[in-house]
Amino acid sequence: MSSFSLTDYLRTRGWRHISIILFFVMMVAVIGGIYFATQKVEYVWRWYRIPQYFFYKDTTEIRSEIGGEVVSLVPKGDQVEVAIRGVDVEEVYPVPAHSLKVSKGDYIYPGDILGVYQKWKVGILLIGLWITLKVSIIAVLLGIVIGLFAGLARVSKNPALRWTAITYIELIRGSPLLVQIFIWYFVLGTMFNTLLARQGMSQLSPLWYGVAALAVFAGAYVAEIVRAGIQSIHRGQMEAARSLGMTYPQSMGYIILPQAFRRILPPLAGQFISLIKDSSLLGIIAVRELTKATREVVTTSLQPFELWFICAILYLILTFTLSMFVQYLERRTAIGG
């Protein structure tokens, strides 16, 4: 039998085990360093208060809208129907039996509390997460449509289409997203909402101008990704398709774009992950997405450390989920090919 040396162990599985241990040691060191730093600034961690910003029990008071006498209390399951008779009207209020605060014959004034009930409600962080998810999904879908058409126009032989696409791409990519959000909301939004108001129509909320800004911004980058994907396909495939009698749109739809789609999936995923993070800028136009919701909670609760960590984790969940979905699509397209 040959002797087993340390070098052989490292060459097999030992180095992998050491790397895993080293990773966890570094994570513990980072977390310990953060905790030690917070102790130096005398910060008190209050993680137990975080769940209420996701779900909480809201206490609602049941108040009488009229003044009059309580003429009857009729039990109905776990509730009691309180009938109040006023001068010319009688109203019935369902009140939870355990919180009933009146008796038969009592005189009630408008606004008096008849009882209370508790109901689970969604917290501000979960609302912000949902708005971020909704904005990102809509902007991604619109960005794909805009980018696809702009990318096709970018490689078109028609000068009008090609120059229009180039102008759009360069203008959008050459200016900051924050400035574009301001333009969409304060300039275009003001003009459009003014026209809607003059026509007697309801105005659009800031959320839709934020979605438009993100979609147009993403569309410019998607257009370049689509253009690069199309040009990466050998020109002979287009010529072969046209020689078989296919039109240009048919050649693009059935031959070129399916192959290009496999190649542009990774850069598209990166662009859409960036879009999810860029949605945090919409807080400046009063869209209560995740970052703005976190900022509001930090202002009222004075818990910046816990809440910003939670905010970062929620963004990580969104981006990691999208990354896993794109990897799934890559495997499916690879199998299909």
C-alpha positions as CSV (number, residue, x, y, z in Angstrom):
1,M,0.0,0.0,0.0
2,S,1.2,3.5,-0.9
3,S,1.4,5.9,2.0
4,F,-1.2,8.8,2.0
5,S,0.5,12.2,2.1
6,L,-0.8,15.7,2.9
7,T,-0.2,16.6,-0.7
8,D,-2.4,13.8,-2.0
9,Y,-5.1,14.8,0.4
10,L,-5.0,18.5,-0.8
11,R,-5.1,17.4,-4.4
12,T,-8.2,15.3,-3.8
13,R,-10.9,16.6,-1.4
14,G,-8.9,18.3,1.3
15,W,-8.4,21.6,-0.4
16,R,-12.2,21.9,-1.0
17,H,-12.9,21.3,2.7
18,I,-10.4,23.8,3.7
19,S,-11.9,26.4,1.3
20,I,-15.4,25.8,2.8
21,I,-14.1,26.2,6.3
22,L,-12.2,29.4,5.3
23,F,-15.4,30.8,3.8
24,F,-17.4,30.3,7.0
25,V,-14.5,31.7,9.1
26,M,-14.5,34.9,6.9
27,M,-18.4,35.2,7.2
28,V,-18.2,34.8,11.0
29,A,-15.4,37.4,11.1
30,V,-17.4,39.9,9.0
31,I,-20.5,39.5,11.1
32,G,-18.5,39.6,14.3
33,G,-16.8,42.8,13.2
34,I,-20.1,44.5,12.4
35,Y,-21.5,43.5,15.8
36,F,-18.4,44.7,17.5
37,A,-18.5,48.0,15.7
38,T,-22.2,48.6,16.7
39,Q,-21.3,47.9,20.3
40,K,-18.7,50.6,20.2
41,V,-21.3,53.2,19.0
42,E,-23.7,51.8,21.7
43,Y,-26.3,50.7,19.1
44,V,-29.1,48.4,20.5
45,W,-30.2,45.7,18.1
46,R,-34.0,45.3,18.0
47,W,-34.7,42.5,15.6
48,Y,-37.9,41.5,17.4
49,R,-39.6,44.6,16.0
50,I,-38.9,43.8,12.4
51,P,-41.9,41.3,11.8
52,Q,-44.4,44.1,12.4
53,Y,-43.2,45.8,9.2
54,F,-44.3,42.7,7.2
55,F,-47.5,41.8,8.9
56,Y,-49.2,43.3,11.9
57,K,-52.5,43.3,13.8
58,D,-54.5,46.5,13.3
59,T,-57.1,47.4,15.9
60,T,-60.2,49.0,14.3
61,E,-62.8,50.8,16.4
62,I,-66.5,50.4,15.5
63,R,-68.2,53.8,16.1
64,S,-71.8,54.7,15.9
65,E,-72.7,57.1,13.1
66,I,-76.0,58.3,14.7
67,G,-77.2,59.2,18.2
68,G,-79.9,57.2,19.9
69,E,-80.8,54.4,22.3
70,V,-79.5,50.8,22.1
71,V,-82.8,49.0,21.6
72,S,-81.5,45.4,21.1
73,L,-78.4,43.2,21.3
74,V,-78.9,40.1,19.1
75,P,-76.1,37.4,19.3
76,K,-75.1,36.0,15.9
77,G,-72.3,33.5,16.4
78,D,-69.2,35.3,17.8
79,Q,-70.8,38.7,17.0
80,V,-73.5,40.8,18.5
81,E,-75.8,42.9,16.3
82,V,-76.2,46.2,18.1
83,A,-79.4,48.1,17.0
84,I,-79.4,51.8,17.7
85,R,-82.7,53.8,17.2
86,G,-82.4,57.5,16.6
87,V,-85.0,60.1,15.9
88,D,-86.1,59.0,12.5
89,V,-83.6,56.2,11.7
90,E,-82.4,52.9,13.1
91,E,-79.0,51.3,12.3
92,V,-77.5,47.9,13.2
93,Y,-73.8,47.4,13.8
94,P,-72.1,43.9,14.0
95,V,-69.7,44.0,16.9
96,P,-67.4,41.2,18.1
97,A,-69.0,39.8,21.3
98,H,-65.7,39.9,23.3
99,S,-65.2,43.6,22.7
100,L,-68.8,44.9,23.2
101,K,-68.8,48.1,25.1
102,V,-72.5,49.0,25.3
103,S,-75.6,47.5,27.0
104,K,-79.3,47.5,26.1
105,G,-80.9,50.8,27.0
106,D,-77.7,52.9,26.8
107,Y,-77.9,56.2,25.0
108,I,-75.3,56.6,22.3
109,Y,-73.9,59.7,20.8
110,P,-72.4,59.9,17.3
111,G,-68.9,58.8,17.3
112,D,-69.2,56.6,20.5
113,I,-67.2,53.4,20.4
114,L,-69.4,50.2,20.3
115,G,-66.6,47.7,20.1
116,V,-63.2,46.9,18.5
117,Y,-61.9,44.2,16.3
118,Q,-58.4,43.2,15.2
119,K,-57.4,42.3,11.6
120,W,-54.1,41.2,10.1
121,K,-52.7,43.7,7.6
122,V,-49.8,43.9,5.3
123,G,-46.9,45.9,6.6
124,I,-45.1,48.8,4.8
125,L,-42.0,46.7,3.8
126,L,-44.1,44.0,2.1
127,I,-46.1,46.8,0.3
128,G,-42.8,48.3,-0.9
129,L,-41.5,44.9,-2.0
130,W,-44.7,44.3,-4.0
131,I,-44.5,47.7,-5.7
132,T,-40.8,47.1,-6.5
133,L,-41.7,43.7,-8.0
134,K,-44.7,45.1,-10.0
135,V,-42.7,48.0,-11.3
136,S,-39.8,45.8,-12.3
137,I,-41.9,43.2,-14.0
138,I,-43.8,45.7,-16.1
139,A,-40.7,47.7,-16.9
140,V,-38.9,44.4,-17.9
141,L,-41.7,43.4,-20.3
142,L,-41.9,46.8,-21.9
143,G,-38.2,47.0,-22.1
144,I,-38.0,43.7,-23.9
145,V,-40.6,44.9,-26.5
146,I,-38.9,48.3,-26.9
147,G,-35.4,46.8,-27.1
148,L,-36.5,44.1,-29.6
149,F,-37.9,46.6,-32.0
150,A,-35.1,49.1,-31.5
151,G,-32.5,46.3,-32.0
152,L,-34.2,45.1,-35.2
153,A,-34.3,48.7,-36.4
154,R,-30.6,49.1,-35.4
155,V,-29.6,46.4,-37.9
156,S,-32.1,47.4,-40.6
157,K,-31.0,48.5,-44.0
158,N,-33.6,51.3,-43.9
159,P,-31.7,54.5,-43.0
160,A,-34.7,56.1,-41.3
161,L,-35.2,53.1,-39.0
162,R,-31.5,52.7,-38.3
163,W,-30.8,56.3,-37.6
164,T,-33.8,56.6,-35.4
165,A,-32.7,53.6,-33.4
166,I,-29.2,54.9,-33.1
167,T,-30.4,58.3,-31.9
168,Y,-32.7,56.7,-29.3
169,I,-30.0,54.4,-28.0
170,E,-27.3,57.1,-27.7
171,L,-29.6,59.6,-26.1
172,I,-30.8,57.2,-23.4
173,R,-27.5,55.5,-22.7
174,G,-25.7,58.9,-22.7
175,S,-27.7,60.4,-19.8
176,P,-28.2,59.2,-16.2
177,L,-31.3,57.3,-15.3
178,L,-32.0,59.8,-12.4
179,V,-32.2,62.7,-14.9
180,Q,-34.5,60.7,-17.2
181,I,-36.8,59.9,-14.2
182,F,-37.0,63.7,-13.5
183,I,-37.8,64.4,-17.1
184,W,-40.5,61.8,-17.3
185,Y,-42.2,62.9,-14.1
186,F,-41.7,66.7,-13.9
187,V,-41.7,67.6,-17.6
188,L,-43.5,64.9,-19.6
189,G,-45.7,64.0,-16.7
190,T,-46.8,67.5,-16.0
191,M,-47.7,68.1,-19.7
192,F,-49.5,64.9,-20.0
193,N,-51.5,65.2,-16.8
194,T,-52.4,68.7,-17.7
195,L,-53.9,67.5,-21.0
196,L,-55.8,64.8,-19.2
197,A,-57.2,67.2,-16.7
198,R,-58.4,69.5,-19.4
199,Q,-60.2,66.6,-21.0
200,G,-61.8,65.8,-17.7
201,M,-59.9,62.5,-17.3
202,S,-58.1,61.2,-14.2
203,Q,-54.4,61.9,-14.0
204,L,-51.7,59.2,-14.1
205,S,-49.9,58.4,-10.8
206,P,-46.1,58.8,-10.5
207,L,-45.7,55.1,-10.6
208,W,-46.5,54.9,-14.3
209,Y,-44.1,57.6,-15.2
210,G,-41.5,55.7,-13.2
211,V,-42.3,52.5,-15.1
212,A,-42.0,54.4,-18.4
213,A,-38.6,55.8,-17.4
214,L,-37.3,52.4,-16.4
215,A,-38.7,50.7,-19.5
216,V,-37.3,53.2,-22.0
217,F,-33.9,53.1,-20.2
218,A,-33.8,49.3,-20.2
219,G,-35.0,49.2,-23.8
220,A,-31.9,51.1,-25.0
221,Y,-29.6,48.6,-23.5
222,V,-31.7,45.6,-24.6
223,A,-31.6,47.0,-28.1
224,E,-27.8,46.8,-28.1
225,I,-27.9,43.3,-26.6
226,V,-30.3,42.2,-29.3
227,R,-28.2,43.9,-32.0
228,A,-25.1,42.1,-30.8
229,G,-26.9,38.8,-30.6
230,I,-28.3,39.1,-34.2
231,Q,-24.9,40.1,-35.6
232,S,-23.2,37.2,-33.8
233,I,-25.2,34.8,-36.0
234,H,-23.3,34.0,-39.3
235,R,-24.6,36.0,-42.2
236,G,-24.8,32.8,-44.3
237,Q,-27.8,31.6,-42.3
238,M,-29.8,34.7,-43.3
239,E,-28.7,34.2,-46.9
240,A,-29.7,30.5,-46.8
241,A,-33.1,31.3,-45.4
242,R,-33.7,33.9,-48.1
243,S,-32.6,31.5,-50.8
244,L,-35.3,29.1,-49.5
245,G,-37.9,31.7,-50.3
246,M,-38.4,33.1,-46.8
247,T,-39.1,36.8,-46.4
248,Y,-36.9,39.0,-44.2
249,P,-39.3,38.9,-41.2
250,Q,-39.7,35.1,-41.5
251,S,-36.0,34.6,-41.6
252,M,-35.6,36.8,-38.5
253,G,-38.5,35.1,-36.6
254,Y,-37.7,31.5,-37.4
255,I,-34.0,31.3,-38.0
256,I,-32.0,34.3,-36.6
257,L,-33.8,35.4,-33.4
258,P,-34.2,31.9,-31.8
259,Q,-30.4,31.3,-32.1
260,A,-29.7,34.9,-30.9
261,F,-32.0,34.4,-27.9
262,R,-29.8,31.7,-26.5
263,R,-26.7,34.0,-26.7
264,I,-28.3,37.1,-25.3
265,L,-29.9,35.4,-22.2
266,P,-26.9,36.1,-19.8
267,P,-26.5,39.8,-20.7
268,L,-30.3,40.2,-20.6
269,A,-30.4,38.7,-17.1
270,G,-27.7,41.1,-16.0
271,Q,-29.6,44.1,-17.4
272,F,-32.9,43.1,-15.7
273,I,-31.1,42.5,-12.4
274,S,-29.7,46.0,-12.7
275,L,-33.2,47.3,-13.5
276,I,-34.6,45.8,-10.3
277,K,-32.0,47.7,-8.3
278,D,-32.5,50.8,-10.4
279,S,-36.1,50.8,-9.4
280,S,-35.0,52.2,-6.0
281,L,-34.5,55.6,-7.7
282,L,-38.3,55.9,-8.1
283,G,-38.6,56.9,-4.4
284,I,-37.6,60.4,-5.5
285,I,-40.9,60.9,-7.3
286,A,-43.0,59.6,-4.4
287,V,-43.3,56.0,-5.5
288,R,-43.2,53.9,-2.3
289,E,-41.0,51.1,-3.5
290,L,-38.9,49.0,-1.2
291,T,-36.1,51.6,-0.6
292,K,-38.5,54.5,0.1
293,A,-40.6,52.3,2.3
294,T,-37.5,51.3,4.3
295,R,-36.4,54.9,4.5
296,E,-39.8,55.9,6.0
297,V,-39.7,53.1,8.6
298,V,-36.1,54.0,9.5
299,T,-37.2,57.6,10.1
300,T,-40.0,56.6,12.5
301,S,-38.4,53.6,14.2
302,L,-34.8,54.7,14.4
303,Q,-33.6,51.2,13.5
304,P,-31.3,51.9,10.5
305,F,-29.0,48.8,10.9
306,E,-31.7,46.1,11.0
307,L,-33.9,47.7,8.4
308,W,-31.2,48.4,5.8
309,F,-29.9,44.8,6.2
310,I,-33.5,43.5,5.7
311,C,-33.9,45.8,2.6
312,A,-30.6,44.5,1.1
313,I,-31.7,40.9,1.7
314,L,-35.1,41.5,0.0
315,Y,-33.4,42.9,-3.0
316,L,-31.0,39.9,-3.0
317,I,-34.0,37.5,-3.0
318,L,-35.5,39.3,-6.0
319,T,-32.3,39.3,-8.0
320,F,-31.2,35.8,-7.0
321,T,-34.7,34.5,-8.0
322,L,-34.4,36.1,-11.4
323,S,-30.9,34.8,-11.9
324,M,-32.0,31.2,-11.1
325,F,-34.9,31.6,-13.5
326,V,-32.6,32.7,-16.3
327,Q,-30.3,29.8,-15.6
328,Y,-33.3,27.5,-15.9
329,L,-34.1,29.0,-19.3
330,E,-30.5,28.6,-20.4
331,R,-30.7,24.9,-19.5
332,R,-34.0,24.4,-21.3
333,T,-32.8,26.2,-24.5
334,A,-29.5,24.2,-24.4
335,I,-31.5,20.9,-24.1
336,G,-33.8,22.1,-26.9
337,G,-30.9,22.8,-29.1
